[in-house]
Amino acid sequence: MANNSPTSTATTYDLKNGKVTNIRFSTMEKIADALNISLDEFREREDVDE
């Protein structure tokens, strides 16, 4: 995603690592579009033990 991301590399990294707690709706739309998924899929969350 980083190469085709609608966000900067730093923002993509922060999103991936949970450093971003608030995200604009328009940013969510752009990311979902870049991933070719719906906003519902984007918002789904799986609890993963790390």
C-alpha positions as CSV (number, residue, x, y, z in Angstrom):
1,M,0.0,0.0,0.0
2,A,2.8,2.4,0.7
3,N,3.7,2.9,-2.9
4,N,0.1,3.7,-3.9
5,S,-1.1,5.2,-0.7
6,P,-3.1,8.4,-0.6
7,T,-1.3,9.3,2.6
8,S,2.4,10.0,3.3
9,T,4.7,7.2,4.2
10,A,4.9,8.5,7.8
11,T,1.2,8.6,8.2
12,T,0.8,5.1,6.7
13,Y,3.4,3.8,9.2
14,D,1.6,5.6,12.1
15,L,-1.7,4.1,11.1
16,K,-0.3,0.6,10.8
17,N,1.3,0.9,14.2
18,G,-1.6,2.4,16.1
19,K,0.0,5.8,16.6
20,V,-2.9,7.6,15.0
21,T,-6.1,7.6,17.1
22,N,-8.2,10.0,15.0
23,I,-8.5,9.7,11.2
24,R,-10.6,11.9,8.9
25,F,-13.4,10.3,7.1
26,S,-12.0,11.5,3.8
27,T,-8.7,9.8,4.6
28,M,-10.5,6.6,5.4
29,E,-12.3,6.8,2.0
30,K,-9.0,7.3,0.2
31,I,-7.3,4.4,1.9
32,A,-10.3,2.1,1.3
33,D,-10.3,3.1,-2.4
34,A,-6.6,2.5,-2.6
35,L,-7.1,-1.0,-1.1
36,N,-10.1,-1.6,-3.3
37,I,-12.3,-2.4,-0.3
38,S,-15.5,-0.9,1.1
39,L,-15.5,1.4,4.1
40,D,-17.3,-1.4,6.0
41,E,-14.4,-3.8,5.3
42,F,-11.9,-1.0,6.2
43,R,-13.6,-0.5,9.6
44,E,-13.8,-4.2,10.5
45,R,-11.5,-5.1,13.3
46,E,-10.0,-8.4,14.3
47,D,-8.7,-8.9,17.8
48,V,-5.2,-10.3,17.4
49,D,-3.0,-11.4,20.2
50,E,0.4,-10.0,19.7
